[in-house]
Amino acid sequence: MASALSFVLVTLITSASTNANVNADGILVSPTFILDKSQYAQSVLNLLRTLLKIMTYLLESLAANSTGS
């Protein structure tokens, strides 16, 4: 379980560093408050990709623990 938590933390930290212009709700933050639709769409896709990686890893970890391997 510790490895799963460390993976989640590392994934979130790397995601936060690559998506510095996205706030905690996944909304693009622009200093001029002008949202570029392509940047917004890319930010949403990056957030979804990150969540998918986390869920996949947690499910694989759960499956490995339940089979005893």
N, C-alpha and C positions, 0 to 999 in steps of 0.2 A: 504494500500500500504506500510505503514511503516513496518508492520509485515513481508511482503514479502521480503523487502530489508534486514531486520535483519536476516531472515532465510537464505538468500543467503550469507550474510556476515559470519554468523556462520558456514554454510556448507563449504564455501571456506577456512575459517581459520582452521577448523578441518581437512579438506582434506589436506591442506598444512602441517599441523603438522604431519599427518600420512604418508605423501608422501614427506618427507624432501629431498629425493634424486631425485625429479622430478622438472625440471625448469618450467618456466611459459608456455612454449610451450608443456609441457607434455613429454619432452624428458628426459630419465634417465641420470643423471649426475654422473659420477664416477671419483674419483680422479686419477685413473690410466687409464682412458679412455678405459677400457675394459668393454663392455656391456654384461652382462649375459642375455641371451635371455629370461629366465623364469622371471627374475626380470623386464625386460623391458615390457614383456607381462602383468605382474601383475600390473605394474604402469599404463599402458594404460587402463586396465580394471578398475582400481580404479578411474581414471580420467573420464572414460565414465559413471561409476556408479554415480559419484558425479554430473556430468552434467545431468544425467537422474533424479536424486532426485530434482535438482533445477528446471528443466523444469516441472516435475510432480507437484511440489508445486505451481509454478507460474500458471500453467493451472488450478489447483484446485481453487486457489485464484481468478483467473479471472472468472471462472464459478460461484463461490459463489457470487462474486460482481455483475455479470450480472443477477443472479436470485433474488438478494436482500436479501439473507439470511446471 
